[in-house]
């Protein structure tokens, strides 16, 4: 591991690169999760809106439980993660395969986003971001953590599965460009 690869809290100056990375990741997620993502839909995603959303999230989070982290390679932002209190899953649909573990004990924390630039993957940045998120969750008392993963996003499924996450038996449908994007909630328990 190189000593100049690290994770730190995001600053407002990071918002442009975070927005660019999220836009790139969103296009890949929609391509993997929608049956026929139109080129027009993918081209219509507004980078400046992503940048402004992240600028606001970094500058004015709702409270101290909402945090954005950046992965750095030297001084370059190469990835980011956002964490928050766990979202209510009461509107999620249970899969017919059996009981949903999160109905037995809800998560306290949620990974809202964890993205690494496409050219920066396989260098440990995602793992460092995930470890930093886990450290923060431990410090704040969150022992169960959840994340939404789009059906068909095999790279993300592999990443979280290898990190100890498992499907929770719940899903949701998001309307995107006249199609449905199916997402499943995955979870893990964090040791103290």
C-alpha positions as CSV (number, residue, x, y, z in Angstrom):
1,X,0.0,0.0,0.0
2,X,1.3,3.5,-0.8
3,X,1.4,5.9,2.0
4,X,-0.1,8.7,0.0
5,X,-3.5,6.9,-0.4
6,X,-5.9,7.9,2.3
7,X,-9.4,8.8,3.3
8,X,-10.5,12.1,4.9
9,X,-13.7,14.1,5.4
10,X,-14.7,15.9,2.2
11,X,-14.4,19.6,1.8
12,X,-16.5,21.9,-0.4
13,X,-13.5,22.0,-2.8
14,X,-14.0,18.3,-3.4
15,X,-17.6,18.7,-4.7
16,X,-16.7,19.0,-8.4
17,X,-14.7,15.8,-8.5
18,X,-17.3,14.0,-6.3
19,X,-20.1,15.1,-8.7
20,X,-18.0,13.9,-11.7
21,X,-17.4,10.5,-10.1
22,X,-21.0,10.1,-9.1
23,X,-22.2,11.0,-12.6
24,X,-19.9,8.4,-14.1
25,X,-21.0,5.8,-11.5
26,X,-24.7,6.6,-12.1
27,X,-24.4,6.1,-15.8
28,X,-22.8,2.7,-15.2
29,X,-25.5,1.7,-12.6
30,X,-28.3,2.7,-14.9
31,X,-26.7,0.7,-17.8
32,X,-26.5,-2.3,-15.5
33,X,-29.9,-2.0,-13.9
34,X,-32.2,-0.9,-16.6
35,X,-33.3,-3.2,-19.5
36,X,-32.9,-0.6,-22.2
37,X,-31.2,2.6,-20.9
38,X,-31.6,5.1,-23.7
39,X,-28.5,7.1,-24.7
40,X,-30.6,10.2,-24.3
41,X,-31.4,9.4,-20.7
42,X,-27.7,8.8,-19.9
43,X,-26.7,12.0,-21.7
44,X,-29.3,14.0,-19.9
45,X,-27.9,13.5,-16.4
46,X,-26.8,17.0,-15.3
47,X,-23.3,17.0,-13.8
48,X,-23.7,20.4,-12.3
49,X,-26.7,19.2,-10.4
50,X,-24.7,16.4,-8.9
51,X,-21.9,18.9,-8.0
52,X,-24.3,21.3,-6.3
53,X,-26.0,18.5,-4.4
54,X,-22.7,17.4,-3.0
55,X,-21.5,20.9,-2.3
56,X,-24.7,21.4,-0.2
57,X,-24.3,18.0,1.5
58,X,-20.7,18.8,2.5
59,X,-21.3,22.4,3.5
60,X,-24.7,22.0,5.3
61,X,-25.4,18.4,6.4
62,X,-28.7,17.9,8.2
63,X,-26.8,16.9,11.3
64,X,-23.5,15.3,12.5
65,X,-24.6,11.8,11.5
66,X,-24.5,12.7,7.8
67,X,-20.9,12.7,6.5
68,X,-19.1,12.7,3.2
69,X,-15.6,11.2,2.9
70,X,-13.1,11.3,0.1
71,X,-10.5,8.8,-1.0
72,X,-7.3,10.4,-2.1
73,X,-4.4,9.3,-4.2
74,X,-1.8,11.9,-3.2
75,X,-3.8,15.2,-3.4
76,X,-6.3,13.8,-6.0
77,X,-9.8,12.9,-5.1
78,X,-10.4,9.5,-6.6
79,X,-13.5,8.3,-4.7
80,X,-16.0,9.2,-2.1
81,X,-18.5,7.7,0.4
82,X,-21.6,9.3,2.1
83,X,-23.1,7.9,5.3
84,X,-26.3,8.8,7.2
85,X,-28.7,7.3,9.6
86,X,-30.5,4.3,8.1
87,X,-33.5,5.1,6.0
88,X,-36.9,3.6,7.0
89,X,-37.6,0.4,5.1
90,X,-41.3,0.2,5.8
91,X,-42.1,1.0,2.1
92,X,-39.7,-1.7,0.8
93,X,-41.2,-4.9,-0.6
94,X,-40.3,-8.2,1.1
95,X,-39.1,-10.9,-1.3
96,X,-41.0,-14.2,-1.2
97,X,-37.8,-16.1,-0.2
98,X,-38.4,-15.7,3.6
99,X,-38.1,-13.4,6.5
100,X,-36.2,-10.2,6.1
101,X,-33.4,-9.9,8.7
102,X,-33.8,-6.1,8.9
103,X,-37.4,-6.6,10.0
104,X,-36.0,-8.4,13.1
105,X,-33.5,-5.7,13.9
106,X,-33.3,-2.5,11.9
107,X,-30.1,-0.9,10.7
108,X,-28.9,2.2,12.4
109,X,-26.5,3.4,9.7
110,X,-26.6,3.6,5.9
111,X,-24.0,3.9,3.2
112,X,-25.8,6.3,0.9
113,X,-23.0,6.2,-1.7
114,X,-19.6,4.7,-2.1
115,X,-18.0,5.3,-5.5
116,X,-14.4,5.2,-6.9
117,X,-13.5,6.6,-10.3
118,X,-13.4,3.9,-13.0
119,X,-9.7,4.4,-13.7
120,X,-8.9,4.2,-10.0
121,X,-10.5,0.9,-9.1
122,X,-8.7,-2.2,-7.8
123,X,-6.2,0.0,-5.9
124,X,-7.8,-0.4,-2.4
125,X,-9.7,3.0,-2.4
126,X,-13.1,1.4,-2.1
127,X,-11.9,-0.9,0.8
128,X,-10.4,2.1,2.6
129,X,-13.6,4.1,2.2
130,X,-15.6,1.2,3.5
131,X,-13.3,0.7,6.5
132,X,-13.5,4.4,7.3
133,X,-17.3,4.2,7.2
134,X,-17.2,1.2,9.5
135,X,-15.0,3.1,12.0
136,X,-17.4,6.0,12.1
137,X,-20.4,3.7,12.5
138,X,-18.7,2.0,15.4
139,X,-17.9,5.3,17.0
140,X,-21.5,6.5,16.7
141,X,-23.0,3.2,18.0
142,X,-24.4,1.9,14.7
143,X,-24.0,-1.9,14.8
144,X,-26.1,-2.7,11.7
145,X,-25.5,-1.0,8.4
146,X,-27.5,-1.1,5.1
147,X,-26.9,-0.2,1.5
148,X,-29.1,-0.3,-1.6
149,X,-27.7,-2.1,-4.6
150,X,-29.2,-2.2,-8.0
151,X,-30.1,-5.6,-9.4
152,X,-27.7,-6.4,-12.2
153,X,-24.8,-4.3,-10.7
154,X,-22.5,-7.4,-10.4
155,X,-19.4,-5.4,-9.5
156,X,-21.1,-3.7,-6.6
157,X,-22.7,-7.0,-5.5
158,X,-19.3,-8.6,-5.5
159,X,-17.6,-5.8,-3.6
160,X,-20.2,-5.7,-0.8
161,X,-20.5,-9.5,-0.6
162,X,-16.8,-9.8,-0.2
163,X,-16.9,-7.2,2.5
164,X,-19.4,-9.3,4.5
165,X,-22.7,-7.8,3.4
166,X,-25.7,-10.0,2.6
167,X,-29.1,-9.5,0.9
168,X,-31.8,-8.5,3.4
169,X,-34.7,-9.8,1.5
170,X,-36.2,-6.4,0.7
171,X,-36.3,-4.4,-2.5
172,X,-37.7,-1.2,-4.0
173,X,-38.6,0.0,-7.5
174,X,-37.4,3.4,-8.7
175,X,-38.9,5.0,-11.8
176,X,-36.1,6.1,-14.1
177,X,-36.7,7.3,-17.7
178,X,-40.0,5.4,-18.0
179,X,-38.5,2.1,-16.7
180,X,-38.1,0.5,-13.3
181,X,-34.7,0.3,-11.6
182,X,-34.9,-2.5,-9.0
183,X,-32.7,-2.1,-5.9
184,X,-32.2,-4.6,-3.1
185,X,-31.1,-3.7,0.4
186,X,-28.0,-5.4,1.7
187,X,-26.8,-5.3,5.3
188,X,-24.0,-6.3,7.6
189,X,-23.5,-6.2,11.4
190,X,-20.4,-4.4,12.6
191,X,-18.4,-5.9,15.5
192,X,-17.6,-3.5,18.3
